[in-house]
């Protein structure tokens, strides 16, 4: 499983980054991905990002999560790197449980 952390207002090639990344993941053969929007968080700037009444433009943390074979996940990371895209990304081994 891989998680890509970014902000909802980040852009890639003029497009909302999480939308562009989903398009790339689909193009690169990843079976599915989910975008998770948070309510609050902080990162490298140590500034809180949160959805509050006083906030006019958000910039909330967003996580894109996807699960696939290790080789496919690593290929995605290579592809992102070769495009010059740099995000905070975590990967971890998971066990897949099917429910039918």
C-alpha positions in Angstrom: 0.0 0.0 0.0 1.2 3.5 -0.7 0.0 6.8 0.6 0.7 10.1 -1.1 0.3 13.1 1.2 -0.4 16.5 -0.3 -2.6 19.6 0.0 -5.9 19.9 -1.7 -4.8 23.1 -3.5 -1.5 21.6 -4.9 -1.3 21.6 -8.6 0.4 19.5 -11.3 0.5 20.9 -14.9 -2.3 23.3 -13.9 -4.6 20.6 -12.6 -5.6 19.9 -9.1 -2.8 17.5 -8.0 -4.9 14.8 -6.4 -7.0 14.6 -9.6 -3.9 14.5 -11.9 -2.4 11.8 -9.7 -5.5 9.7 -9.9 -5.4 10.0 -13.7 -1.7 8.9 -13.7 -2.4 5.9 -11.3 -5.2 4.7 -13.7 -2.9 5.2 -16.7 -0.1 3.3 -15.0 -2.4 0.3 -14.3 -3.3 0.7 -10.6 -6.6 -1.1 -10.0 -8.1 1.6 -7.7 -7.2 4.5 -5.5 -9.0 6.6 -2.9 -8.6 10.3 -2.1 -9.1 11.1 1.6 -9.6 14.7 2.6 -8.7 15.5 6.2 -10.3 17.9 8.6 -7.0 19.2 10.1 -3.3 18.5 10.0 0.2 20.0 9.9 3.3 19.1 8.0 6.8 20.4 7.3 5.8 24.1 7.8 4.5 23.2 11.3 1.5 25.4 10.5 -2.0 23.9 11.1 -4.2 23.4 8.1 -7.8 23.2 9.1 -11.3 23.9 8.0 -12.6 26.7 10.1 -15.0 29.5 9.7 -12.2 32.1 9.5 -10.5 30.3 6.7 -11.3 31.6 3.2 -9.1 29.3 1.1 -8.5 25.9 2.5 -5.4 23.9 1.6 -6.3 21.0 3.8 -4.3 17.9 3.8 -5.2 15.2 1.3 -4.1 11.6 1.1 -4.2 9.3 -1.9 -4.1 5.7 -0.9 -3.8 2.7 -3.2 -3.0 -1.0 -2.9 -1.4 -3.2 -5.5 1.4 -5.7 -6.1 4.7 -4.5 -4.8 6.2 -4.3 -8.3 3.4 -2.0 -9.5 3.7 0.3 -6.4 7.4 0.6 -6.9 6.9 1.4 -10.6 4.5 4.2 -9.7 7.1 5.7 -7.4 9.7 5.5 -10.1 7.3 7.1 -12.6 6.5 10.0 -10.2 10.3 10.5 -9.6 11.0 10.5 -13.3 8.3 13.2 -13.8 10.0 15.3 -11.2 7.1 15.0 -8.8 8.0 14.9 -5.2 5.5 14.3 -2.4 5.7 12.8 1.1 4.9 9.1 0.3 4.8 6.1 2.6 4.6 2.5 1.6 3.9 -0.5 3.7 3.2 -4.2 3.3 -0.4 -5.2 3.8 -2.4 -8.4 3.8 -5.3 -8.5 1.5 -8.5 -10.1 2.8 -11.3 -10.8 0.4 -15.0 -10.9 1.4 -17.4 -12.5 -1.0 
